[in-house]
Amino acid sequence: MAAPTGAGVDRALAALPEAKRELARMLLSARQPVPARPAPRSGAGPVPATALQARLLHGERRQPGAGTGSHAVRLTGRLDHGRLREALTGVLARHEALRTRIDDAPDGTGPLLTVDDAPCLRLTRADLSDHSAQARRDAVRRHLGESAGTPLSLEGGRTSWFRLLTLAPDEHVLVLASHLAVFDGWSSGVFLTDLAAGYLHGPESLAPPELQFTDYAAWQRRWLAAPDGQAELARRRVGSARRRMAAPAPGGFERGHLPVRLGHEPGSALKAGLALGATQGATPFMTLLAALAVVLARRDGRTDTVVGTPSAGRFATPLEGAVGQFTTVVPVEVDLSGKPSFTELLHRTRAAVADALSHQRLPVDELCAGGRQPYSVLFALHNYPAVPFALPGIEVSQLPGPPARHLQLYSPDPARTFACVGLVERDGEIGGTAEFNHRAAAPEDVTALLTGVEDVLRRAVASPAAPGITR
C-alpha cells in the first residue's frame, strides 16, 4: 500500500493526538535530506525541546529559581507607562520563545515546546519615590537580588517577569527576570532593540523574526538524527575520546564567584600582550586563551589542554534576530607540545578556535553525554553586539545585576567544572566575574589562574619568539 501524500498526509497528521503530530512530521521529514541550516518549520504544534532545555527543566524542578537570569536598565526622563506596557506586550508577541511552555510529553518521549497564542505580560510596579535616597538604593539592590532568584514556571509558561521601580517622576528602573531555558545573553540585546522599536513606533511595528527559536529546535533534533548530524557528532566524540575527561569533584557542586579585573595594575602586560596578539592575527580572546592554556598545561603537567568556550550558537544570520536559548559550548583543544614560542602558540590557538567554532551546531549536552565532558575550565570574552537602546527624551543605562549562573548553564555536569571565567572588554579594560566550584577550588586557586595569565603575557611581550613559553 502506497504511503499517503499531499492532502492524505495532512488528514493523517490531523487525526493524530497533538503531542504526536510534530513527531510524525519529523519522521516524515527525516526521509528527505536535512538542510545544514534551520528554516521555517511547516505546520504548528509542539516541537521537542533541546537537550539543554531538558536539562534546565529538570534543574528547575530540583531547585526552583536556579535557572533565572536577571537584566535591568535605568530610565531617566518622562516615561509613558502605557506605551511601555504596550511595547513589552508587543515584544512577547513577536518572539515565540517568550510565549513557550516546556513540559514532558504525555508519551514519555521527552520535553516538548508548546507556544501559547496570546502573550501574557507579568509586570509588577513599585513606587519608591517617597523613600530617602539611601532607602531607594537599598530597595533597588533588593529587587535586583530578588529578581535573579525568582522561581519561574517553565511548565506554566511563566518564563519572564518584569518589575518597574519608580524612583522619581522622571526616574525608573526596569527589571527583567527571564528563564535561561528561553533567554540567552544575546537575547537581551534583541529584546532591548525590539522594546525601543515598540515604544517608538507601536507594537504593530514588531513583525515576527525570520526564524523563531522553535524553528531552530525542530531543525536541531532532525539534523542530529540525520546522517550528517550523526557523522559530525561521532567525529567530535571520537576526538574527545583521545582526551582525558574532566572528573567530578568528590563533593559535587557548590557555586562561588569573585569579581575579575585584568590589566588595571601599573605596568600590566595586558595591553602589550593583546597588541602582540593582534600583530599575529589573533583576537583578544585568542591571545588570552593561549596564555590560559599555558597556565593550565603547567598546572596539570600536560602538553595539551582543553578549554570550554561558550558560543552564541547563532551560526545562521536569521537566528541573530530571535530570542531564545541558542548557547552552546565548544571544547577548544590547544597543542602545547614541542616547547613553542608564544608567537607559535598564537597560531596554533587561532587554528584550534576556528576548528572548534566550525562545530558549534553540535549542542554541548549531546557532545558531552555520558560523562564525556573534556574541559574543567570555561573561558569567555563576551562580544554581544552593542545595543543602541534609545527612547525619546529618556536616557537609558544598564545596571549590573547579580552574577549569572553560567556554570550551571554551560556545564552538563557542573561538578566536573573547576571554574568559568566570563569577561567583557569595555573602555580598554577587561573585567567580569569568575564563577567556581567551591567543592573543587578556593578563591585563591581561581585568582592564581588569572595572575598566571598576566605573567605569561609579560614573558611573551619580553620574548615573543623565544621557544619554551610553556616552561
Beta strands, then each sheet from edge to edge (+ up, - down):
strand 1: 47-48
strand 2: 68-76
strand 3: 100-104
strand 4: 111-115
strand 5: 123-127
strand 6: 160-168
strand 7: 171-179
strand 8: 255-262
strand 9: 304-311
strand 10: 328-335
strand 11: 377-382
strand 12: 395-399
strand 13: 419-426
strand 14: 429-437
sheet 1: 1+ 4- 3+
sheet 2: 5+ 6+ 7- 2+ 12-
sheet 3: 8+ 14- 13+ 11+
sheet 4: 9+ 10-
end
